[in-house]
Amino acid sequence: MTEDANVVYSSDGHVATIRINRPKAMNSMNAATRREILAAQAKAEADDNIRVVILTGSGRAFTSGTDLKELGEFHGKHGMFDISVRDYKPIIDGITESDRIYIAAINGVAGGVGLSIALSCDLALMAESATCFAPFSNISLVPDGGLSWLLLQHMGSKRAFAAIAEATHISAKDCEEMGLVNRVVADDALDSEAAAWGASLAERAPLSLRYGKRILRAAHTQSHAQIALMESEYQNKCANSSDSANAIAAFITKQKPVFKGR
């Protein structure tokens, strides 16, 4: 993947960065871009050294969503359904089902299914000038990529519906207050803050992060009793790991543990 590709992949230590790279098109996602995002995700999954993936964009946008220039050929041919199921679902599943921790670094506008992708990440930080919006009512469409569910989880039904119905841009400050993102940083500090956060997380126990992600994802749809049982099962896996034994020994001897993910 070259610097002039639609998606640029890079890695530093245990952290990979996937950068959507169509700044002149507000990082809108055409078919080629969607394929390249999936390829970048597959590359991160295939690298056992990668523990954290940062997803971001170039220029003034995180991604504005689907490239609307594609819609003409799909109109009335079930094409949008095909794009949602064939292209976007694998990208989002690649985030939610991955054992890697995904951080959305929202550098600019995150719109349409691009917002779905950002909110599907495990963690998010946002440049102070960036915005999020669901533009679907502007073009007689409905949210996709699970955005309705994601907004409901974060905002509650009335604010979520207002965001969908009115298609207004939500400021970074409001996104932080509503829990859409973890924190807001200065525009020129976003990349460095994301990299530092990713590196910090990558030093923590991979098994704890991996299983913690699985448990929290399951908690959206399972009962308290089911999650308590799931926690017990994963706690047993962790307690019998080399990482846990070594970390406890390091704690006793006042040393910093080094985690290997096993």
C-alpha positions as CSV (number, residue, x, y, z in Angstrom):
1,M,0.0,0.0,0.0
2,T,1.7,3.2,-1.2
3,E,1.3,6.8,-0.1
4,D,-1.0,7.5,-3.1
5,A,-3.3,4.5,-2.3
6,N,-6.8,5.0,-1.1
7,V,-5.8,3.4,2.2
8,V,-2.4,3.7,3.8
9,Y,-1.3,1.0,6.3
10,S,1.7,1.5,8.6
11,S,2.9,-0.1,11.9
12,D,5.1,0.9,14.8
13,G,5.8,-1.7,17.4
14,H,2.5,-3.3,18.5
15,V,0.4,-0.6,16.9
16,A,-0.9,-0.5,13.3
17,T,-2.5,2.5,11.7
18,I,-5.1,2.3,8.9
19,R,-5.5,5.7,7.2
20,I,-8.2,6.4,4.7
21,N,-6.4,8.5,2.1
22,R,-8.8,10.2,-0.4
23,P,-8.6,13.7,1.1
24,K,-9.9,15.4,-2.1
25,A,-13.0,13.3,-1.9
26,M,-13.5,13.8,1.9
27,N,-12.3,10.2,2.3
28,S,-15.6,9.0,0.8
29,M,-15.5,5.3,0.3
30,N,-15.8,3.9,-3.2
31,A,-15.5,0.2,-4.0
32,A,-11.7,0.3,-4.2
33,T,-11.4,2.0,-0.9
34,R,-13.7,-0.5,0.8
35,R,-11.6,-3.3,-0.6
36,E,-8.4,-1.6,0.6
37,I,-9.8,-1.1,4.1
38,L,-10.6,-4.8,4.3
39,A,-7.1,-5.7,3.0
40,A,-5.5,-3.5,5.7
41,Q,-7.6,-5.1,8.4
42,A,-6.6,-8.5,7.2
43,K,-2.9,-7.4,7.3
44,A,-3.3,-6.3,10.9
45,E,-5.1,-9.6,11.8
46,A,-2.3,-11.7,10.2
47,D,0.4,-9.9,12.2
48,D,0.7,-11.5,15.6
49,N,2.8,-8.6,16.7
50,I,-0.1,-6.1,16.3
51,R,-2.2,-5.5,19.4
52,V,-3.8,-2.1,18.7
53,V,-5.2,-0.7,15.4
54,I,-5.7,3.1,14.9
55,L,-8.3,4.0,12.3
56,T,-8.1,7.5,10.9
57,G,-8.3,9.7,7.8
58,S,-6.2,12.1,5.8
59,G,-7.1,15.8,5.4
60,R,-10.3,17.4,6.6
61,A,-12.4,14.2,7.0
62,F,-12.3,10.9,8.9
63,T,-14.6,9.7,6.1
64,S,-17.8,11.2,4.8
65,G,-19.3,7.8,4.1
66,T,-20.1,6.2,0.8
67,D,-19.0,7.9,-2.4
68,L,-22.3,9.2,-3.7
69,K,-21.0,9.1,-7.3
70,E,-21.5,5.3,-7.0
71,L,-25.2,5.6,-6.2
72,G,-26.5,6.3,-9.7
73,E,-25.5,2.9,-11.0
74,F,-27.0,1.2,-7.9
75,H,-30.3,3.1,-7.7
76,G,-33.3,0.7,-8.0
77,K,-31.1,-2.4,-8.3
78,H,-30.7,-3.4,-4.7
79,G,-27.2,-2.1,-4.9
80,M,-27.2,-0.3,-1.6
81,F,-28.2,-3.5,0.2
82,D,-25.4,-5.3,-1.6
83,I,-22.9,-2.6,-0.5
84,S,-24.1,-2.7,3.1
85,V,-23.9,-6.5,3.4
86,R,-21.1,-7.3,1.1
87,D,-18.7,-4.4,1.9
88,Y,-19.5,-2.5,5.1
89,K,-20.6,-5.4,7.3
90,P,-17.2,-7.2,6.9
91,I,-15.4,-3.9,7.8
92,I,-17.5,-3.4,10.9
93,D,-17.3,-7.1,11.9
94,G,-13.6,-6.8,11.4
95,I,-13.6,-4.2,14.1
96,T,-16.1,-5.7,16.6
97,E,-15.0,-9.3,16.3
98,S,-11.2,-8.6,16.2
99,D,-9.1,-9.4,19.3
100,R,-7.1,-6.2,18.5
101,I,-8.2,-3.0,20.1
102,Y,-9.5,-0.5,17.6
103,I,-9.1,3.2,18.3
104,A,-11.0,5.7,16.0
105,A,-8.9,8.9,15.7
106,I,-11.6,11.2,14.2
107,N,-9.6,13.9,12.5
108,G,-12.5,15.6,10.7
109,V,-16.0,15.0,9.7
110,A,-17.3,11.5,10.3
111,G,-20.5,11.1,8.3
112,G,-22.9,8.4,7.1
113,V,-21.6,4.9,7.4
114,G,-18.2,6.4,8.2
115,L,-19.8,7.4,11.6
116,S,-20.9,3.8,12.0
117,I,-17.4,2.6,11.5
118,A,-16.0,5.2,14.0
119,L,-18.6,4.3,16.6
120,S,-18.0,0.6,16.1
121,C,-14.4,1.0,17.4
122,D,-13.6,0.1,21.0
123,L,-12.3,3.6,21.8
124,A,-12.3,7.0,20.1
125,L,-10.7,10.4,20.3
126,M,-11.7,13.4,18.3
127,A,-10.0,16.5,17.0
128,E,-11.7,19.6,18.5
129,S,-12.8,20.9,15.1
130,A,-14.2,17.6,13.9
131,T,-17.9,16.8,13.7
132,C,-20.1,13.7,13.4
133,F,-23.4,13.6,11.4
134,A,-25.9,11.2,9.9
135,P,-26.8,12.9,6.6
136,F,-29.3,10.3,5.4
137,S,-32.5,12.3,5.6
138,N,-30.8,14.8,3.3
139,I,-30.8,12.3,0.5
140,S,-33.9,10.2,1.3
141,L,-32.0,7.2,2.8
142,V,-31.8,5.6,6.3
143,P,-28.8,4.9,8.5
144,D,-26.7,1.9,7.7
145,G,-23.8,0.0,9.2
146,G,-25.8,-0.4,12.4
147,L,-25.7,3.3,13.0
148,S,-29.3,3.5,14.4
149,W,-28.3,0.9,17.1
150,L,-25.0,2.6,17.8
151,L,-26.6,6.1,18.3
152,L,-29.4,4.6,20.5
153,Q,-26.8,3.0,22.7
154,H,-24.8,6.2,23.2
155,M,-27.5,8.9,23.0
156,G,-30.9,7.5,24.0
157,S,-33.9,7.3,21.7
158,K,-34.9,11.0,21.4
159,R,-31.4,12.4,20.8
160,A,-30.6,9.6,18.5
161,F,-33.7,10.2,16.4
162,A,-33.1,13.9,16.3
163,A,-29.6,13.2,15.0
164,I,-31.0,11.0,12.3
165,A,-34.0,13.2,11.4
166,E,-32.3,16.6,11.4
167,A,-28.9,15.5,10.0
168,T,-27.2,18.1,12.0
169,H,-23.4,18.2,12.7
170,I,-22.6,17.2,16.3
171,S,-19.6,19.0,17.7
172,A,-16.6,17.2,19.2
173,K,-17.5,18.7,22.6
174,D,-21.1,17.3,22.4
175,C,-19.8,14.0,21.2
176,E,-17.6,13.8,24.3
177,E,-20.3,14.8,26.6
178,M,-22.7,12.1,25.1
179,G,-20.1,9.4,25.3
180,L,-19.7,9.0,21.5
181,V,-15.9,9.5,22.0
182,N,-13.6,9.2,25.0
183,R,-11.9,12.5,24.7
184,V,-11.3,15.6,22.5
185,V,-7.8,16.9,21.7
186,A,-6.3,19.8,19.7
187,D,-6.4,19.3,16.0
188,D,-2.6,19.2,15.6
189,A,-2.2,16.8,18.5
190,L,-4.6,14.1,17.3
191,D,-2.1,11.8,15.5
192,S,0.4,12.0,18.4
193,E,-2.2,11.5,21.0
194,A,-3.7,8.5,19.2
195,A,-0.2,7.0,18.7
196,A,0.6,7.5,22.4
197,W,-2.7,6.0,23.5
198,G,-2.2,3.0,21.2
199,A,1.4,2.4,22.5
200,S,0.2,2.7,26.1
201,L,-2.6,0.1,25.5
202,A,-0.2,-2.2,23.7
203,E,2.0,-2.4,26.8
204,R,-0.9,-3.7,28.9
205,A,-1.9,-7.4,29.2
206,P,-3.1,-8.5,25.8
207,L,-5.3,-11.3,27.2
208,S,-7.0,-8.8,29.6
209,L,-7.8,-6.4,26.7
210,R,-8.8,-9.2,24.3
211,Y,-11.2,-11.0,26.7
212,G,-12.4,-7.7,28.2
213,K,-13.4,-6.6,24.7
214,R,-15.3,-9.9,24.1
215,I,-17.1,-9.6,27.4
216,L,-18.2,-6.0,27.0
217,R,-19.4,-6.6,23.4
218,A,-21.5,-9.6,24.7
219,A,-22.9,-7.5,27.5
220,H,-25.0,-5.5,25.1
221,T,-27.2,-8.5,24.4
222,Q,-26.8,-10.9,27.4
223,S,-28.1,-11.0,30.9
224,H,-26.2,-10.1,34.1
225,A,-26.0,-13.8,35.0
226,Q,-24.7,-14.7,31.5
227,I,-22.0,-12.1,31.6
228,A,-20.9,-13.1,35.2
229,L,-20.5,-16.6,33.9
230,M,-18.5,-15.4,30.9
231,E,-16.3,-13.3,33.1
232,S,-15.6,-16.4,35.3
233,E,-14.6,-18.5,32.2
234,Y,-12.2,-15.8,30.9
235,Q,-10.9,-15.1,34.4
236,N,-9.9,-18.8,34.6
237,K,-8.1,-18.5,31.2
238,C,-6.2,-15.4,32.4
239,A,-5.3,-16.8,35.8
240,N,-3.7,-19.9,34.2
241,S,-1.7,-17.8,31.7
242,S,2.0,-17.2,31.8
243,D,1.4,-13.4,31.6
244,S,-0.6,-13.4,34.8
245,A,1.9,-15.5,36.7
246,N,4.8,-13.3,35.5
247,A,2.9,-10.1,36.3
248,I,2.1,-11.2,39.8
249,A,5.7,-12.1,40.4
250,A,6.8,-8.8,39.0
251,F,4.3,-7.0,41.3
252,I,5.8,-8.7,44.3
253,T,9.4,-7.8,43.3
254,K,8.3,-4.3,42.3
255,Q,9.3,-4.7,38.6
256,K,7.4,-3.8,35.5
257,P,5.8,-6.8,33.8
258,V,6.3,-7.6,30.2
259,F,3.3,-9.2,28.6
260,K,3.5,-11.6,25.7
261,G,-0.2,-12.5,25.2
262,R,0.0,-16.0,26.5
